[in-house]
Amino acid sequence: MKMGFVMSYAVGMAIRALFGIFSCLRIRMWGWELTSGIRKTMMLNGGTFGTFMAIRMDIAAHQGTYPSTSAPAHGL
């Protein structure tokens, strides 16, 4: 579950960095205000996305939705 959170947190931060830069520039933020705005939105979105994806990965792992790594993928 921890690995799922960390991976999802990184993905959420990267996505928000891309969209956050454009949204902050659109409302004409510059300098420290721009850096602070992007940083806050990256952390918020990373945490939210990471939490929900970690829960989803944990549920899927316990239900057997994800294939185990010990069995062959295609029955070979």
C-alpha positions as CSV (number, residue, x, y, z in Angstrom):
1,M,0.0,0.0,0.0
2,K,2.9,2.4,0.7
3,M,4.4,1.8,-2.7
4,G,1.1,2.5,-4.3
5,F,0.8,5.8,-2.4
6,V,4.3,6.9,-3.3
7,M,3.9,6.1,-7.0
8,S,0.4,7.8,-7.2
9,Y,1.7,10.8,-5.2
10,A,4.4,11.3,-7.7
11,V,2.0,11.0,-10.6
12,G,-0.5,13.4,-9.0
13,M,2.2,15.9,-8.4
14,A,3.5,15.7,-12.0
15,I,0.1,16.1,-13.5
16,R,-0.7,19.0,-11.2
17,A,2.6,20.7,-12.1
18,L,1.7,20.7,-15.7
19,F,-1.8,22.0,-15.2
20,G,-0.9,24.2,-12.3
21,I,1.7,26.2,-14.3
22,F,-0.8,27.1,-16.9
23,S,-3.6,28.0,-14.5
24,C,-1.3,30.1,-12.4
25,L,0.1,31.9,-15.4
26,R,-3.4,32.4,-16.7
27,I,-4.4,34.5,-13.7
28,R,-1.1,36.4,-14.0
29,M,0.9,35.1,-11.0
30,W,4.6,35.8,-11.1
31,G,7.7,35.3,-9.0
32,W,7.2,34.0,-5.5
33,E,3.4,34.0,-5.8
34,L,3.7,31.6,-8.9
35,T,6.1,29.3,-7.1
36,S,4.0,29.2,-4.0
37,G,0.8,28.6,-5.9
38,I,2.2,25.7,-8.0
39,R,3.9,24.1,-4.9
40,K,0.6,24.2,-2.9
41,T,-1.5,22.8,-5.7
42,M,1.1,20.1,-6.4
43,M,1.2,18.9,-2.8
44,L,-2.6,19.0,-2.5
45,N,-3.3,17.1,-5.7
46,G,-0.5,14.6,-5.1
47,G,-1.8,13.8,-1.7
48,T,-5.4,13.4,-2.8
49,F,-4.5,11.3,-5.9
50,G,-2.0,9.2,-3.9
51,T,-4.5,8.4,-1.2
52,F,-7.3,7.3,-3.5
53,M,-5.1,5.3,-5.8
54,A,-3.4,3.6,-2.8
55,I,-6.8,2.6,-1.5
56,R,-7.8,1.4,-5.0
57,M,-4.6,-0.7,-5.4
58,D,-5.1,-2.2,-1.9
59,I,-8.7,-3.2,-2.7
60,A,-7.7,-4.7,-6.1
61,A,-4.8,-6.6,-4.5
62,H,-7.1,-8.2,-1.9
63,Q,-9.8,-9.1,-4.4
64,G,-7.3,-10.8,-6.7
65,T,-7.8,-8.4,-9.6
66,Y,-4.1,-7.9,-10.1
67,P,-2.3,-11.0,-11.3
68,S,0.3,-12.5,-9.0
69,T,3.9,-12.3,-10.0
70,S,4.6,-16.0,-9.2
71,A,2.2,-17.4,-11.9
72,P,2.9,-17.1,-15.6
73,A,1.0,-14.3,-17.2
74,H,-0.4,-16.3,-20.2
75,G,-0.3,-19.8,-18.8
76,L,2.9,-20.7,-20.6
